[in-house]
Amino acid sequence: MEIALTWREWPHSIRLDEIHPELLPVAGMPTLARKLNLWNYFALGFGAMIGTGWVVLIDDWLGRGGPFGAMLGFALGGIFLLPVSYVYGEWVKRLPDASGEAAYTAQVFPPFVSYMTGWIMFLAYFIVCPWEAVAVGKLVAFLFPRLDIWELYRVAGEPVFLPRLLLGGALTIFLAWLNYRGIRASAMFQNWTTTAVLAVFLFLLVISGHNGRVANLQPHFSHAPLLSILLTLQIVPYFITGFESVPKVAEESHPGFPSHDFFKAIAMALLVGAGFYTLVIGAVSYIAPWQGLAGKRFATAIAFGQGTHSTWIVRLILGTTLVGLLQVFNGNFVAATRMLFAFGRRGTIPPFFSEISADYRTPSMAIAGVTIGTLIGLLVGDALLVPVTEVGSMASAFGWLAACVSLSWVERRARLRLVAAMGILVSLLLVLMKWLPEIPGHFTLAEWIALGAWLVLGVLFHWRSRRS
């Protein structure tokens, strides 16, 4: 049973604002608890975006662009994605459906096409979960090297240690329990982690401004200025993905929540996230000579340790990294479970995924499904997760493209069609950056295989639902 009109039933000349949001979801279908406010939505979107990259990968960012090239790359990336965020804001206030892109594309494309579009987007959220479950073990093992004991087996030559597995499994089960207990509990957890990360971020800006030197910013670019910016722009979509997770919990807004506030939350998450990355790059480059950070693990912590000649700030940054890991894990866990729930409710995968807890009104079977998938990915380890993660980064841009194309098809107003066209251009370029072999960083054979395997899995789930 579909929530909205199918592509054959939709009059293409209709204005989207003629759809009444209160008609969705259809009466009699499973519905979730309605608890979320504007700050909750911002924390979920921002939290799905900001994880550990600003600490563990900043040396790569600086190597690509230098201080000014990397800062401009992230700042421009945030600005370029504003049309995409506006498209999501337009869609969600008319179709507040947890299936997101699957619901949007169902207005103009056949049901199977819309389902597979949603299935690809689902990967972007789901793959983060096992990745972060693996990462927590790596991070804690860095702080406490004695945890790297009791090697169980190897995957693609990489060892898998029992303590790391136990840590990742315990965190996964904790987040599953937290989300099962209610969206309010998960949102409060996200509020705390987001507030903590932002507070430490502002503190680090003050420390850098007090202890840094302008000379540390030299040279401003790692390559020619334009090339430095372009090399950074290549990776920006992966780190900014998450702002579009807000619509996945749109059905859980507090009664009376203004529909236009969805766009506020989406835009806030995008701009604050892009600003966060931009200013962190500047702070790290200002407090210590950036060229000396090349190849250093946890380069942000090292830079502040050098600039302040203290160890307590290193511990603070590493502790904040763990908090960031928790918030990005939880944010993507929420988005993934809501999409899986909505697919089951729409009947595009086995309907038992749409079952809701009677006590907490949370998608219990979808939570169980994502939890089991995360634990399986944890056992595989990051050696085999890498190609799937690369596919996930493309999946986000593909989902953005689908949302923009769908809006441009059904919207009659010239202004919104122009915004959608801008979103199409940006999203298409990001997708082609992964698909075209002429562009550095394109898909390898392993990544094409991972994409094919994920599509086959989606077809099997859909086939199973059709039979039942």
Secondary structure, DSSP 8 states (H G I E B T S, - for coil): --SS--TTT--TT--GGGS-GGG-S-TTS------B-HHHHHHHHHHTT-SSHHHHSHHHHHHHHHHHHHHHHHHHHHHHTHHHHHHHHHHHTT---TTTHHHHHTTTS-HHHHHHHHHHHHHHHHTHHHHHHHHHHHHHHHH-GGG---EEEEETTEEEEHHHHHHHHHHHHHHHHHHHT-HHHHHHHHHHHHHHHHHHHHHHHHHHHHH--GGGG-SS-SSSHHHHHHHHHTTHHHHHTTGGGGGGGGGGB-TT--TTHHHHHHHHHHHHHHHHHHHHHHHHHHHS-GGGGTT-TTHHHHHHHHHHT-SHHHHHHHHHHHHHHHHHHHHHHHHHHHHHHHHHHHTSS-GGGG---TTT-S-HHHHHHHHHHHHHHHHH-HHHHHHHHHHHHHHHHHHHHHHHHHHHHH---HHHHHHHHHHHHHHHHHHHHHH-TTSTT---HHHHHHHHHHHHHHHHHHHHHHH-
